Amino acid sequence: MREITIATVQMKPAMGEPEDNLVKMSDFVSKIASQQKVDLIVFPELVTSGYEMGVRFTELAQRVPGPSVNLMSQRAAEFGVYIAFGMATKEKVESVLFNSAVLVGPEGEMLGNYNKVHLRGEERMAFREGFRFPVFDTEVGTIGLMLGWDLAFPEVARSLALDGAELLCVLANWETAQMEEWRTYVRARAFENALYVAASNRVGEDVTLNFGGESMIVGPRGKTHASLADEKDPESGEPREGYCVARIDLDEVRKCREEFQTLQARQPTTYRTIVKRY
């Protein structure tokens, strides 16, 4: 058995206040890791800045590694955990910005980052599209990273699965009005690729958008191992900040793929239409 423990966090970032958000993230890491042995903690998309920042992303974006990555790397080393989190990043050319997911390791090492490929709405005005889907071989398994709207495209999860991913970390800012999509997509990506999905979605409001939470950890046969779907304010009914934890066995990925042959039975030569422009 290859058992690991995962935590998915849903929190409300303070808009344009990266220092405050990093303090809150650090508090979550400390609280989670002090209560049980955990291997991986997943935070939402753009958690260091907030979502509706517009042109302010140019001043909030950081290089990788940079101050935010260095701080979370210290926390990862302090508690011996892997941490995945979302932030706005920039290249050496100051005007080139990405909506990125970063993965740091339990020794404080920077393992890599992923730049969001499927930008939605006003994201296109702030960020440049990524162009590849990296996977990360770690001591706790092979991890793929996805951001927000990537979840709606089955090609993303399938590409990561074919490159060896056993666990998908989905870092999202999914809106309250589309939560039925969120629930369906998370389970579908787990089912169709026979892998685990650790999905972290933020809560709260920015300027015009409201975010729906329901962070969860789902297994390769669609079983929900942990969920924050019921984590709501009793008065307003709005989703609250929090985290959920699940212990999973990555050997189940291989067992499910061998039993159901989801990947093995593919017929790639018949799928040419998939890569055509609409």
Backbone as JSON, one array per atom type, in Angstrom:
{
  "sequence": "MREITIATVQMKPAMGEPEDNLVKMSDFVSKIASQQKVDLIVFPELVTSGYEMGVRFTELAQRVPGPSVNLMSQRAAEFGVYIAFGMATKEKVESVLFNSAVLVGPEGEMLGNYNKVHLRGEERMAFREGFRFPVFDTEVGTIGLMLGWDLAFPEVARSLALDGAELLCVLANWETAQMEEWRTYVRARAFENALYVAASNRVGEDVTLNFGGESMIVGPRGKTHASLADEKDPESGEPREGYCVARIDLDEVRKCREEFQTLQARQPTTYRTIVKRY",
  "N": [[0.83, -1.21, 0.0], [0.45, 2.22, -0.79], [0.07, 4.62, 1.02], [-1.03, 7.92, 1.55], [-1.55, 11.13, 3.09], [-3.76, 13.73, 2.49], [-4.6, 17.19, 2.41], [-7.1, 19.53, 1.6], [-7.55, 22.96, 1.2], [-9.9, 25.56, 1.68], [-10.1, 28.93, 1.33], [-10.57, 32.47, 1.92], [-9.03, 34.84, 0.13], [-7.5, 37.98, 0.94], [-8.06, 40.77, -1.0], [-5.47, 41.86, -3.02], [-3.56, 41.8, -1.0], [-0.95, 40.34, -0.41], [0.84, 39.73, 1.73], [-0.81, 39.44, 4.0], [-2.35, 37.3, 3.15], [-0.45, 35.27, 2.89], [0.28, 34.95, 5.54], [-2.12, 33.91, 6.55], [-2.25, 31.53, 5.07], [0.02, 30.26, 6.08], [-0.81, 29.88, 8.7], [-2.88, 28.03, 8.28], [-1.36, 25.84, 7.33], [0.2, 25.28, 9.61], [-1.82, 24.65, 11.48], [-3.11, 22.41, 10.3], [-0.98, 20.55, 9.98], [-0.16, 20.22, 12.58], [-2.15, 18.8, 13.76], [-2.34, 16.28, 12.6], [-0.35, 13.82, 10.86], [0.51, 14.87, 7.76], [0.85, 14.7, 4.22], [0.56, 16.25, 1.91], [-0.61, 19.49, 1.13], [-3.13, 21.39, -0.32], [-3.84, 24.46, -1.79], [-6.1, 27.11, -2.96], [-6.5, 28.57, -6.31], [-4.72, 31.51, -7.31], [-4.35, 32.36, -4.67], [-2.71, 34.0, -3.2], [-3.31, 36.59, -3.86], [-6.0, 37.17, -4.57], [-8.74, 37.25, -6.96], [-10.04, 39.12, -8.81], [-8.21, 41.27, -9.8], [-7.33, 42.72, -11.95], [-5.48, 45.2, -13.64], [-3.77, 45.44, -11.53], [-2.46, 43.09, -11.15], [-0.02, 43.3, -12.38], [1.64, 44.54, -10.55], [1.48, 42.83, -8.42], [2.34, 40.34, -9.23], [4.91, 37.86, -8.99], [8.28, 36.64, -9.36], [9.35, 33.23, -9.89], [11.6, 31.15, -8.34], [10.57, 33.34, -5.63], [9.67, 35.92, -3.23], [7.12, 34.97, -2.13], [7.09, 32.23, -2.82], [9.43, 31.41, -1.57], [8.77, 31.8, 1.13], [6.61, 29.97, 1.5], [7.99, 27.67, 0.94], [9.68, 27.54, 3.13], [7.77, 27.03, 5.11], [6.87, 24.54, 4.24], [9.19, 23.01, 4.61], [9.46, 23.28, 7.36], [7.33, 21.79, 8.38], [7.5, 19.45, 7.03], [6.05, 18.83, 4.63], [4.45, 18.57, 1.38], [3.41, 21.36, -0.58], [0.94, 22.85, -2.52], [0.04, 25.7, -4.31], [-1.71, 28.62, -5.59], [-0.76, 31.45, -7.61], [-0.01, 34.72, -9.01], [2.42, 35.0, -11.47], [5.54, 36.16, -12.92], [7.67, 36.58, -15.78], [11.12, 37.16, -16.77], [10.8, 39.25, -18.51], [8.97, 41.91, -17.69], [6.32, 42.41, -18.39], [5.12, 40.04, -19.03], [2.9, 37.94, -17.75], [1.64, 35.21, -15.74], [-0.98, 33.03, -14.72], [-0.48, 30.96, -12.21], [0.33, 27.7, -10.82], [2.09, 26.48, -8.06], [4.43, 24.13, -6.82], [5.91, 23.03, -3.92], [8.38, 21.26, -1.96], [8.92, 18.92, 0.85], [11.41, 19.39, 1.91], [11.84, 21.97, 1.56], [12.33, 22.5, -1.05], [11.97, 23.82, -4.35], [9.8, 22.45, -6.53], [8.56, 22.86, -8.94], [6.47, 24.59, -11.38], [3.25, 25.32, -12.83], [1.77, 26.86, -15.6], [-1.3, 28.31, -16.23], [-3.32, 27.06, -18.81], [-5.91, 27.28, -19.96], [-7.44, 30.09, -20.07], [-9.95, 32.22, -18.74], [-12.5, 34.53, -19.55], [-11.9, 37.7, -18.17], [-9.37, 37.01, -17.39], [-7.81, 36.65, -19.62], [-7.0, 39.15, -20.3], [-5.11, 39.82, -18.47], [-3.22, 37.76, -18.22], [-0.83, 35.59, -19.83], [-1.27, 32.69, -21.86], [-0.41, 29.41, -20.74], [1.53, 26.59, -22.02], [2.03, 23.89, -21.71], [1.66, 20.75, -19.93], [2.95, 19.86, -17.15], [4.14, 17.04, -15.21], [4.87, 15.89, -11.9], [7.2, 13.97, -10.37], [7.21, 12.67, -7.24], [8.07, 11.79, -3.83], [5.73, 10.99, -2.72], [4.13, 10.19, -4.74], [3.04, 10.58, -8.22], [2.32, 13.69, -9.44], [-0.07, 15.86, -10.89], [-0.87, 19.2, -11.9], [-3.62, 21.44, -12.0], [-5.55, 24.31, -13.0], [-8.37, 26.08, -12.1], [-10.49, 26.76, -14.73], [-9.33, 24.88, -16.37], [-10.29, 22.47, -15.52], [-12.66, 22.01, -16.85], [-11.98, 20.99, -19.27], [-11.55, 17.97, -20.64], [-9.26, 17.07, -21.9], [-7.05, 18.03, -20.52], [-6.79, 16.71, -17.97], [-6.64, 14.12, -19.0], [-4.26, 14.23, -20.51], [-2.38, 14.63, -18.47], [-2.77, 12.28, -17.01], [-1.95, 10.34, -18.89], [0.7, 10.92, -18.97], [1.51, 9.91, -16.62], [0.4, 10.82, -14.18], [-0.92, 10.23, -10.98], [-2.35, 11.51, -9.14], [-4.32, 14.33, -9.21], [-4.05, 17.71, -8.57], [-6.3, 20.17, -8.16], [-6.56, 23.51, -8.37], [-8.6, 26.14, -7.66], [-10.81, 28.89, -8.57], [-13.75, 28.76, -8.46], [-16.97, 29.74, -9.34], [-19.9, 30.48, -7.36], [-22.35, 30.27, -8.72], [-21.91, 28.29, -10.57], [-21.61, 25.79, -9.37], [-22.68, 23.23, -9.69], [-21.5, 22.36, -12.03], [-18.84, 22.26, -11.09], [-18.89, 20.16, -9.13], [-19.61, 18.01, -10.79], [-17.57, 17.92, -12.75], [-15.24, 17.43, -11.22], [-15.63, 14.82, -10.18], [-15.98, 13.45, -12.6], [-13.47, 13.72, -13.89], [-11.9, 12.21, -12.19], [-13.12, 9.65, -12.42], [-12.89, 9.09, -15.27], [-10.2, 8.94, -15.72], [-9.22, 7.25, -13.84], [-7.96, 8.02, -11.33], [-6.85, 9.9, -8.4], [-8.35, 12.93, -7.26], [-7.59, 15.95, -5.86], [-9.25, 18.62, -4.94], [-9.27, 22.04, -4.58], [-11.1, 24.78, -3.77], [-11.77, 28.26, -3.65], [-13.41, 30.55, -1.31], [-15.81, 33.19, -0.52], [-16.07, 36.7, -1.58], [-15.03, 38.77, -4.33], [-14.78, 41.58, -6.26], [-17.01, 41.55, -8.06], [-17.64, 38.89, -8.16], [-18.64, 35.79, -6.65], [-17.61, 33.04, -4.72], [-17.68, 29.44, -4.53], [-16.6, 27.37, -2.85], [-16.74, 24.1, -1.53], [-14.59, 22.28, -1.54], [-12.82, 19.23, -2.09], [-11.85, 15.72, -1.91], [-11.45, 13.17, -4.12], [-11.78, 9.78, -5.18], [-10.44, 7.22, -7.49], [-12.67, 5.81, -8.44], [-14.69, 7.6, -8.21], [-15.48, 7.99, -5.6], [-16.15, 10.05, -2.84], [-13.82, 11.02, -0.64], [-13.35, 12.97, 1.21], [-14.89, 16.1, 2.06], [-15.91, 19.53, 1.83], [-18.45, 20.35, 1.43], [-20.59, 20.72, 3.15], [-19.75, 22.72, 4.77], [-20.83, 25.46, 5.81], [-21.92, 28.79, 6.58], [-24.16, 29.08, 9.25], [-26.12, 31.07, 9.36], [-26.06, 32.76, 7.02], [-25.73, 30.9, 5.03], [-23.63, 30.84, 3.33], [-20.59, 29.44, 1.94], [-17.89, 28.48, 4.1], [-14.54, 29.26, 5.26], [-12.05, 26.69, 5.58], [-10.83, 23.3, 5.92], [-10.34, 20.01, 4.54], [-9.48, 16.6, 5.16], [-7.98, 13.61, 3.98], [-7.01, 10.2, 3.98], [-5.41, 8.33, 1.59], [-4.91, 5.62, -0.75], [-2.59, 5.19, -3.07], [-2.07, 2.96, -4.59], [-4.5, 2.11, -5.44], [-5.02, 3.39, -7.79], [-3.52, 2.07, -9.84], [-4.73, -0.45, -9.6], [-7.43, 0.09, -10.33], [-7.08, 0.99, -12.95], [-6.09, -1.29, -14.19], [-8.23, -3.03, -13.84], [-10.49, -1.78, -15.08], [-9.52, -0.83, -17.5], [-9.46, 1.72, -18.66], [-7.58, 3.54, -19.75], [-5.98, 1.84, -21.29], [-7.64, 0.83, -23.29], [-8.01, 2.82, -25.1], [-8.24, 4.36, -28.38], [-6.24, 5.94, -30.08], [-5.72, 6.66, -32.77], [-8.15, 7.2, -33.88], [-8.96, 9.62, -32.97], [-8.47, 12.08, -34.21], [-9.96, 14.39, -34.7], [-10.15, 15.69, -32.29], [-8.0, 17.41, -31.88], [-8.41, 19.46, -33.62], [-9.06, 22.88, -34.48], [-11.93, 24.65, -33.35]],
  "CA": [[0.0, 0.0, 0.0], [1.14, 3.52, -0.82], [-0.9, 5.51, 1.63], [-0.61, 9.29, 1.84], [-2.62, 11.96, 3.64], [-3.9, 14.98, 1.73], [-5.54, 18.2, 2.91], [-7.47, 20.61, 0.68], [-7.93, 24.15, 1.95], [-10.64, 26.62, 1.01], [-9.98, 30.16, 2.1], [-10.89, 33.72, 1.26], [-7.88, 35.74, 0.13], [-7.73, 39.43, 0.99], [-7.7, 41.29, -2.32], [-4.3, 42.7, -3.13], [-2.79, 41.82, 0.25], [-0.22, 39.06, -0.38], [1.42, 39.43, 3.04], [-1.87, 38.91, 4.85], [-2.75, 35.98, 2.65], [0.61, 34.31, 3.22], [0.14, 34.67, 6.98], [-3.26, 33.01, 6.71], [-1.84, 30.24, 4.53], [0.95, 29.68, 7.05], [-1.62, 29.43, 9.84], [-3.54, 26.8, 7.86], [-0.36, 24.77, 7.3], [0.54, 24.96, 10.99], [-2.96, 24.0, 12.14], [-3.33, 21.09, 9.7], [0.15, 19.65, 10.24], [-0.02, 19.96, 14.02], [-3.23, 17.92, 14.19], [-2.09, 14.94, 12.09], [0.72, 13.73, 9.86], [-0.05, 15.11, 6.43], [1.9, 14.68, 3.2], [0.33, 17.26, 0.87], [-1.65, 20.48, 1.4], [-3.47, 22.07, -1.56], [-4.54, 25.74, -1.65], [-6.79, 27.51, -4.2], [-5.94, 29.39, -7.38], [-4.49, 32.94, -7.02], [-4.65, 32.51, -3.26], [-1.89, 35.05, -2.58], [-3.68, 37.92, -4.32], [-7.39, 37.38, -4.96], [-8.97, 36.96, -8.38], [-10.39, 40.25, -9.68], [-7.22, 42.31, -9.56], [-7.14, 43.51, -13.17], [-4.13, 45.7, -13.94], [-2.92, 45.34, -10.34], [-1.65, 41.88, -11.23], [1.33, 43.66, -12.81], [2.44, 44.87, -9.36], [1.4, 41.73, -7.47], [3.01, 39.14, -9.74], [6.28, 37.64, -8.52], [9.05, 35.61, -10.05], [9.43, 31.92, -9.23], [11.2, 31.46, -6.96], [10.52, 34.73, -5.2], [9.31, 36.02, -1.81], [6.0, 34.09, -1.72], [7.53, 30.84, -2.94], [10.42, 31.17, -0.53], [8.09, 31.69, 2.42], [5.89, 28.71, 1.56], [9.01, 26.63, 0.99], [10.08, 27.45, 4.54], [6.7, 26.34, 5.84], [6.89, 23.14, 3.82], [10.31, 22.37, 5.29], [9.2, 23.3, 8.8], [6.37, 20.75, 8.75], [7.77, 18.24, 6.26], [4.92, 18.56, 3.74], [4.36, 19.19, 0.06], [2.38, 22.39, -0.62], [0.6, 23.39, -3.84], [-0.75, 26.92, -4.16], [-1.81, 29.42, -6.81], [-0.3, 32.84, -7.52], [0.35, 35.38, -10.26], [3.87, 34.99, -11.64], [6.04, 36.92, -14.06], [8.95, 36.19, -16.35], [12.11, 38.24, -16.73], [10.13, 40.37, -19.15], [8.02, 42.29, -16.65], [4.95, 42.48, -18.88], [4.62, 38.69, -19.29], [2.35, 37.41, -16.5], [0.95, 33.93, -15.82], [-1.75, 32.49, -13.61], [0.36, 29.78, -12.01], [0.31, 26.83, -9.64], [3.46, 26.2, -7.62], [4.55, 22.97, -5.93], [7.15, 22.99, -3.14], [8.53, 19.97, -1.3], [9.08, 18.87, 2.32], [12.73, 19.86, 2.3], [11.9, 23.37, 1.17], [12.77, 22.62, -2.43], [11.02, 24.22, -5.38], [9.67, 21.32, -7.44], [8.16, 23.32, -10.27], [5.22, 25.33, -11.48], [2.42, 25.13, -14.02], [1.1, 28.09, -16.04], [-2.64, 27.97, -16.68], [-3.5, 27.02, -20.27], [-7.26, 27.7, -20.35], [-7.81, 31.33, -19.41], [-11.37, 32.48, -18.89], [-12.97, 35.9, -19.37], [-10.93, 38.78, -18.0], [-8.01, 36.47, -17.2], [-7.07, 36.8, -20.88], [-6.47, 40.51, -20.37], [-4.01, 39.97, -17.52], [-2.24, 36.69, -18.25], [-0.51, 34.86, -21.05], [-1.58, 31.27, -21.74], [0.66, 28.42, -20.69], [1.55, 25.76, -23.23], [2.37, 22.49, -21.44], [1.09, 20.18, -18.71], [4.0, 19.07, -16.51], [3.85, 16.17, -14.07], [5.96, 15.96, -10.93], [7.46, 12.72, -9.64], [7.58, 12.97, -5.86], [8.13, 10.61, -2.96], [4.37, 10.59, -2.34], [3.39, 9.85, -5.94], [3.2, 11.44, -9.39], [1.31, 14.73, -9.25], [-0.36, 16.83, -11.93], [-1.5, 20.42, -11.4], [-4.6, 22.09, -12.87], [-6.03, 25.57, -12.45], [-9.68, 26.62, -12.45], [-11.24, 26.35, -15.91], [-8.72, 23.67, -16.93], [-11.09, 21.33, -15.11], [-13.74, 21.82, -17.81], [-11.43, 20.42, -20.49], [-11.08, 16.62, -20.32], [-7.94, 16.85, -22.47], [-6.02, 18.37, -19.55], [-6.63, 15.59, -17.05], [-6.19, 12.94, -19.75], [-2.84, 14.4, -20.84], [-1.61, 14.41, -17.25], [-2.87, 10.85, -16.69], [-1.12, 9.58, -19.83], [2.09, 11.19, -18.61], [1.83, 9.22, -15.37], [-0.17, 11.38, -12.96], [-1.8, 9.41, -10.14], [-3.09, 12.45, -8.31], [-4.48, 15.66, -9.78], [-4.37, 18.8, -7.66], [-7.06, 21.2, -8.85], [-6.57, 24.76, -7.62], [-9.66, 26.8, -8.4], [-11.67, 30.0, -8.16], [-14.99, 28.38, -9.14], [-18.03, 30.62, -8.86], [-21.06, 29.87, -6.71], [-23.42, 29.98, -9.69], [-21.56, 27.13, -11.39], [-21.13, 24.71, -8.51], [-23.06, 21.92, -10.23], [-20.39, 22.03, -12.93], [-17.68, 21.91, -10.26], [-19.07, 18.82, -8.56], [-19.64, 17.02, -11.87], [-16.26, 17.83, -13.39], [-14.25, 16.81, -10.33], [-15.86, 13.37, -10.16], [-15.77, 12.92, -13.95], [-12.03, 13.61, -14.18], [-11.41, 11.07, -11.42], [-13.66, 8.44, -13.05], [-12.46, 8.79, -16.63], [-8.76, 8.71, -15.75], [-8.91, 6.32, -12.75], [-6.96, 8.62, -10.44], [-7.36, 10.73, -7.31], [-8.41, 14.37, -7.5], [-7.65, 16.81, -4.67], [-9.76, 19.86, -5.52], [-9.34, 23.12, -3.6], [-11.8, 25.94, -4.34], [-11.83, 29.35, -2.68], [-14.71, 31.06, -0.88], [-15.86, 34.64, -0.35], [-16.36, 37.56, -2.72], [-14.09, 39.8, -4.73], [-15.52, 42.79, -6.62], [-18.31, 41.19, -8.64], [-17.81, 37.45, -8.17], [-18.79, 35.05, -5.4], [-16.99, 31.73, -4.95], [-18.53, 28.46, -3.89], [-16.0, 26.37, -1.97], [-16.96, 22.67, -1.77], [-13.33, 21.58, -1.77], [-13.04, 17.8, -1.89], [-10.86, 14.73, -2.34], [-12.24, 12.13, -4.77], [-10.99, 8.63, -5.58], [-10.47, 6.81, -8.9], [-14.01, 5.35, -8.8], [-15.65, 8.65, -7.93], [-15.84, 8.06, -4.19], [-15.71, 11.26, -2.15], [-13.14, 10.65, 0.59], [-13.5, 14.1, 2.14], [-15.55, 17.2, 1.37], [-16.35, 20.68, 2.61], [-19.74, 20.78, 0.87], [-21.49, 21.11, 4.24], [-19.11, 23.74, 5.59], [-21.51, 26.7, 5.47], [-22.34, 29.64, 7.69], [-25.53, 28.71, 9.58], [-27.04, 32.18, 9.16], [-26.11, 33.22, 5.62], [-25.67, 29.78, 4.11], [-22.45, 30.97, 2.48], [-19.51, 28.51, 2.31], [-16.91, 29.05, 5.02], [-13.16, 28.8, 5.18], [-11.81, 25.45, 6.3], [-10.05, 22.31, 5.19], [-10.72, 18.62, 4.75], [-8.32, 15.71, 5.13], [-8.28, 12.2, 3.67], [-5.88, 9.27, 3.77], [-5.71, 7.58, 0.38], [-3.95, 4.6, -1.15], [-2.32, 5.39, -4.49], [-2.1, 1.67, -5.3], [-5.83, 1.95, -6.01], [-4.98, 3.9, -9.16], [-3.1, 0.97, -10.7], [-5.75, -1.5, -9.56], [-8.59, 0.5, -11.11], [-6.72, 1.05, -14.37], [-5.98, -2.65, -14.68], [-9.55, -3.67, -13.85], [-11.45, -1.17, -15.99], [-8.86, -0.64, -18.8], [-9.88, 3.01, -19.21], [-6.52, 4.1, -20.58], [-5.46, 0.83, -22.2], [-8.57, 0.57, -24.39], [-8.1, 3.98, -25.99], [-7.92, 4.18, -29.81], [-5.79, 7.3, -30.42], [-5.74, 6.98, -34.21], [-9.49, 7.63, -34.27], [-9.29, 10.84, -32.24], [-7.84, 13.23, -34.86], [-10.81, 15.57, -34.63], [-9.99, 16.34, -30.98], [-6.98, 18.46, -31.93], [-8.77, 20.49, -34.61], [-9.65, 24.12, -33.98], [-13.38, 24.68, -33.54]],
  "C": [[0.86, 1.25, 0.0], [0.16, 4.56, -0.29], [-0.28, 6.88, 1.9], [-1.82, 10.04, 2.38], [-2.59, 13.32, 2.96], [-4.89, 15.9, 2.45], [-5.83, 19.21, 1.8], [-8.04, 21.76, 1.49], [-8.83, 25.03, 1.09], [-10.59, 27.85, 1.9], [-10.34, 31.36, 1.26], [-9.68, 34.63, 1.28], [-8.33, 37.2, 0.28], [-7.23, 40.02, -0.32], [-6.49, 42.21, -2.24], [-3.43, 42.79, -1.9], [-2.01, 40.52, 0.4], [0.37, 38.72, 0.98], [0.38, 38.84, 3.98], [-2.28, 37.5, 4.44], [-1.7, 34.91, 2.97], [0.6, 33.96, 4.71], [-0.99, 33.69, 7.22], [-2.93, 31.62, 6.2], [-0.91, 29.52, 5.51], [0.2, 29.14, 8.26], [-2.35, 28.13, 9.51], [-2.56, 25.63, 7.87], [-0.03, 24.32, 8.72], [-0.59, 24.19, 11.68], [-3.16, 22.58, 11.62], [-2.24, 20.12, 10.12], [0.33, 19.34, 11.71], [-1.08, 18.99, 14.53], [-3.07, 16.48, 13.71], [-0.92, 14.98, 11.13], [0.08, 13.87, 8.49], [1.08, 15.21, 5.43], [1.78, 15.82, 2.2], [-0.81, 18.17, 1.29], [-1.87, 21.28, 0.12], [-4.29, 23.32, -1.26], [-5.18, 26.13, -2.98], [-5.92, 28.3, -5.18], [-5.81, 30.85, -6.92], [-4.75, 33.27, -5.55], [-3.82, 33.61, -2.59], [-2.37, 36.45, -2.91], [-5.18, 38.2, -4.37], [-7.5, 37.33, -6.47], [-9.17, 38.2, -9.24], [-9.46, 41.45, -9.43], [-6.91, 43.16, -10.79], [-5.69, 43.92, -13.4], [-3.21, 45.59, -12.73], [-2.1, 44.05, -10.31], [-0.21, 42.22, -11.65], [2.23, 43.99, -11.62], [2.47, 43.73, -8.35], [2.13, 40.47, -7.92], [4.44, 39.08, -9.25], [6.97, 36.6, -9.38], [9.04, 34.33, -9.22], [10.84, 31.38, -9.42], [11.29, 32.95, -6.67], [10.05, 34.75, -3.76], [8.21, 35.06, -1.37], [6.41, 32.63, -1.76], [8.53, 30.5, -1.85], [9.78, 30.98, 0.84], [7.36, 30.36, 2.54], [6.85, 27.51, 1.55], [9.52, 26.43, 2.41], [9.04, 26.72, 5.36], [6.67, 24.86, 5.49], [8.01, 22.39, 4.53], [10.08, 22.27, 6.79], [8.32, 22.13, 9.23], [6.53, 19.47, 7.92], [6.64, 17.84, 5.33], [5.18, 19.13, 2.35], [3.23, 20.22, 0.1], [2.2, 22.84, -2.07], [-0.28, 24.62, -3.63], [-0.71, 27.74, -5.44], [-1.39, 30.85, -6.58], [-0.08, 33.4, -8.92], [1.87, 35.45, -10.34], [4.26, 35.82, -12.86], [7.38, 36.37, -14.51], [9.94, 37.35, -16.2], [11.6, 39.48, -17.45], [8.93, 40.74, -18.27], [6.56, 42.22, -17.11], [4.34, 41.1, -19.13], [4.2, 38.06, -17.96], [1.64, 36.08, -16.76], [0.12, 33.72, -14.56], [-1.15, 31.12, -13.34], [-0.01, 28.98, -10.77], [1.73, 26.44, -9.33], [3.44, 24.99, -6.68], [5.92, 23.02, -5.26], [7.16, 21.72, -2.31], [8.89, 20.07, 0.17], [10.47, 19.23, 2.81], [12.94, 21.32, 1.92], [12.31, 23.58, -0.27], [11.62, 23.05, -3.34], [10.95, 23.11, -6.42], [9.25, 21.73, -8.84], [6.87, 24.1, -10.21], [4.53, 25.04, -12.8], [1.73, 26.44, -14.34], [-0.22, 27.73, -16.72], [-2.8, 28.1, -18.2], [-4.85, 27.62, -20.67], [-7.7, 28.91, -19.53], [-9.25, 31.68, -19.73], [-11.68, 33.96, -18.68], [-11.84, 36.91, -19.24], [-9.53, 38.29, -17.69], [-7.17, 36.69, -18.44], [-6.45, 38.18, -21.01], [-5.24, 40.68, -19.49], [-2.88, 38.98, -17.76], [-2.0, 36.16, -19.66], [-0.82, 33.38, -20.81], [-0.32, 30.44, -21.58], [0.58, 27.51, -21.91], [1.95, 24.31, -22.97], [1.77, 22.08, -20.09], [2.15, 19.29, -18.04], [3.45, 18.15, -15.44], [5.09, 16.14, -13.19], [6.07, 14.63, -10.19], [7.96, 13.07, -8.25], [7.61, 11.69, -5.05], [6.75, 10.14, -2.52], [3.51, 10.26, -3.56], [3.64, 10.84, -7.06], [2.01, 12.39, -9.46], [1.17, 15.58, -10.51], [-1.11, 18.01, -11.34], [-2.46, 20.98, -12.45], [-5.11, 23.35, -12.18], [-7.42, 25.91, -13.0], [-10.32, 25.98, -13.66], [-10.6, 25.17, -16.64], [-9.59, 22.45, -16.66], [-12.19, 21.01, -16.11], [-13.28, 21.15, -19.1], [-10.87, 19.03, -20.19], [-9.69, 16.32, -20.87], [-6.82, 17.1, -21.46], [-5.75, 17.19, -18.62], [-6.13, 14.34, -17.78], [-4.71, 13.04, -20.11], [-1.98, 14.12, -19.62], [-1.62, 12.93, -16.87], [-1.97, 10.02, -17.6], [0.36, 9.8, -19.58], [2.43, 10.67, -17.21], [1.2, 9.73, -14.11], [-1.1, 10.37, -12.28], [-2.73, 10.27, -9.31], [-3.13, 13.8, -9.02], [-4.82, 16.64, -8.66], [-5.04, 19.9, -8.47], [-7.16, 22.42, -7.95], [-7.53, 25.7, -8.33], [-10.2, 28.04, -7.73], [-13.0, 29.79, -8.87], [-16.15, 29.13, -8.49], [-19.23, 29.85, -8.31], [-22.14, 29.46, -7.7], [-23.16, 28.75, -10.53], [-21.1, 25.93, -10.57], [-21.56, 23.32, -8.98], [-22.02, 21.44, -11.23], [-19.19, 21.51, -12.12], [-17.78, 20.49, -9.75], [-18.99, 17.74, -9.64], [-18.26, 16.82, -12.47], [-15.24, 17.12, -12.5], [-14.41, 15.29, -10.34], [-15.6, 12.75, -11.53], [-14.29, 12.74, -14.26], [-11.42, 12.44, -13.41], [-11.84, 9.76, -12.08], [-12.95, 8.11, -14.35], [-10.96, 8.51, -16.73], [-8.29, 7.76, -14.66], [-7.76, 6.85, -11.9], [-7.65, 9.4, -9.34], [-7.35, 12.2, -7.74], [-8.54, 15.08, -6.15], [-7.99, 18.21, -5.15], [-9.97, 20.91, -4.43], [-9.95, 24.35, -4.27], [-11.97, 27.02, -3.27], [-13.28, 29.71, -2.32], [-14.65, 32.58, -0.81], [-16.15, 35.38, -1.64], [-15.13, 38.41, -3.06], [-14.9, 41.06, -5.06], [-16.93, 42.44, -7.08], [-18.62, 39.71, -8.53], [-17.89, 36.86, -6.77], [-18.35, 33.62, -5.66], [-17.55, 30.67, -4.0], [-17.91, 27.38, -3.03], [-16.24, 24.94, -2.43], [-15.67, 21.95, -2.2], [-13.52, 20.11, -1.4], [-11.85, 16.98, -2.35], [-11.64, 13.51, -2.84], [-11.32, 11.02, -5.28], [-11.21, 8.2, -7.01], [-11.78, 6.17, -9.35], [-15.09, 6.34, -8.37], [-16.07, 8.76, -6.49], [-15.29, 9.35, -3.58], [-15.13, 10.86, -0.79], [-13.23, 11.74, 1.66], [-14.09, 15.27, 1.37], [-15.9, 18.3, 2.36], [-17.7, 21.21, 2.1], [-20.7, 21.27, 1.95], [-20.92, 22.19, 5.14], [-19.67, 25.11, 5.23], [-21.86, 27.48, 6.73], [-23.81, 29.36, 8.0], [-26.55, 29.82, 9.34], [-27.19, 32.56, 7.69], [-26.17, 32.07, 4.61], [-24.48, 29.82, 3.17], [-21.37, 29.97, 2.91], [-18.44, 29.21, 3.14], [-15.51, 28.55, 4.71], [-13.01, 27.5, 5.98], [-10.91, 24.53, 5.49], [-10.61, 20.92, 5.46], [-9.5, 17.74, 4.5], [-8.77, 14.3, 4.79], [-6.97, 11.43, 3.53], [-6.25, 8.38, 2.61], [-4.59, 6.59, 0.07], [-3.74, 4.7, -2.65], [-2.24, 4.08, -5.27], [-3.47, 1.42, -5.93], [-5.89, 2.46, -7.45], [-4.6, 2.78, -10.13], [-4.15, -0.12, -10.75], [-6.95, -1.15, -10.43], [-8.28, 0.54, -12.6], [-6.59, -0.35, -14.96], [-7.35, -3.32, -14.79], [-10.45, -3.1, -14.93], [-10.85, -0.79, -17.35], [-9.21, 0.7, -19.46], [-8.83, 3.6, -20.15], [-6.04, 3.11, -21.64], [-6.33, 0.64, -23.43], [-8.75, 1.76, -25.34], [-7.7, 3.62, -27.42], [-7.46, 5.53, -30.38], [-5.88, 7.63, -31.91], [-7.12, 7.43, -34.68], [-9.87, 8.99, -33.7], [-8.76, 12.11, -32.91], [-8.65, 14.52, -34.71], [-10.6, 16.36, -33.35], [-9.02, 17.51, -31.05], [-7.24, 19.51, -33.0], [-9.33, 21.71, -33.9], [-11.14, 24.11, -34.29], [-13.74, 25.72, -34.58]]
}
